[in-house]
C-alpha cells in the first residue's frame, strides 16, 4: 500500500569536531548544516494534508534554536564525550522531533543532515 510523504528542510550554522580513531581530534570547523525531515501517512487529514508545513517549521525552530552558531561539542550529549557525527546528530534530531510529530496518523520516517554538499548523515525508520 502506498503513502503520502512531505519533506521540510531548514539550515543552521554550527561548529563541531570529531574524535578520530587514534583518539586525536579534528580541528574545530563550521558547517552550514541542512536538516531535512520526512513525514508520511496513508491518509490525509480533513484539509488533504499530511501535516501543516507551518507546524513542522515551528518544531524545527524549537529543536534547532540551541544549535545556531554554537559549537556542537559543547551541547549535550556531545559535551559528555559523544562524537558529533552527522549520522548521530541526525538520530538525535529524530529523537527530539518524533514525539512532537508522530501521532496515530503520521510518522516521522526519515531525518537527513547534510554537513557538506556531498556528505550526509541519515536516520530512517520503517
Secondary structure, DSSP 8 states (H G I E B T S, - for coil): ---EEEEEEEEEEEEE--B-TTS-B---EEEEEEEEEEEEESS--TTS-SS-HHHHHHHHHHHHGGGTT-BGGGSTTGGGT----HHHHHHHHHHHHHHHH--SS-EEEEEEEEEETTEEEEEE--
